[in-house]
């Protein structure tokens, strides 16, 4: 899946995997190598994440049902709990630094392309 930031005319990921089942969301990035530019994980129907047992930091974008960024946790290190965001419909996990590199900010409109 490709996820773009329409507000900034940038691509956040062109190789996003989608976690839309209980087990795929539960596994998340556990056991995965560090994300590299272009990669990401989109969690559907999630309000929070954790980075327990991960060996790398990630940027975490909380996205509402209208595909607007409503919160960003920058460079979340391993063994942390992410924010709990009640209005979140999706969470996008990206390589650490990608949100700043693409100048993504709260309020930006995203687009999901299959």
URURQUI-V984723 format. One record per residue. N is the residue number from 0. RES is the residue in one small letter. SS is DSSP state (alpha for helix, beta for strand, coil for the rest). Layout:
N;RES;SS
N;RES;SS
This chain:
0;x;coil
1;x;beta
2;x;beta
3;x;beta
4;x;beta
5;x;coil
6;x;coil
7;x;coil
8;x;coil
9;x;beta
10;x;beta
11;x;beta
12;x;beta
13;x;coil
14;x;beta
15;x;beta
16;x;beta
17;x;beta
18;x;beta
19;x;coil
20;x;coil
21;x;alpha
22;x;alpha
23;x;alpha
24;x;alpha
25;x;alpha
26;x;alpha
27;x;coil
28;x;coil
29;x;coil
30;x;coil
31;x;coil
32;x;coil
33;x;coil
34;x;coil
35;x;coil
36;x;coil
37;x;coil
38;x;beta
39;x;beta
40;x;beta
41;x;beta
42;x;beta
43;x;beta
44;x;coil
45;x;coil
46;x;coil
47;x;coil
48;x;coil
49;x;beta
50;x;coil
51;x;coil
52;x;coil
53;x;coil
54;x;coil
55;x;coil
56;x;coil
57;x;beta
58;x;beta
59;x;beta
60;x;beta
61;x;beta
62;x;beta
63;x;coil
64;x;coil
65;x;coil
66;x;coil
67;x;beta
68;x;beta
69;x;beta
70;x;beta
71;x;beta
72;x;beta
73;x;beta
74;x;beta
75;x;beta
76;x;coil
77;x;coil
78;x;coil
79;x;coil
80;x;beta
81;x;coil
82;x;coil
83;x;coil
84;x;coil
85;x;coil
86;x;coil
87;x;coil
88;x;coil
89;x;beta
90;x;beta
91;x;beta
92;x;beta
93;x;beta
94;x;beta
95;x;coil
96;x;coil
97;x;alpha
98;x;alpha
99;x;alpha
100;x;alpha
101;x;coil
102;x;coil
103;x;coil
104;x;coil
105;x;coil
106;x;coil
107;x;coil
108;x;beta
109;x;beta
110;x;beta
111;x;beta
112;x;beta
113;x;coil
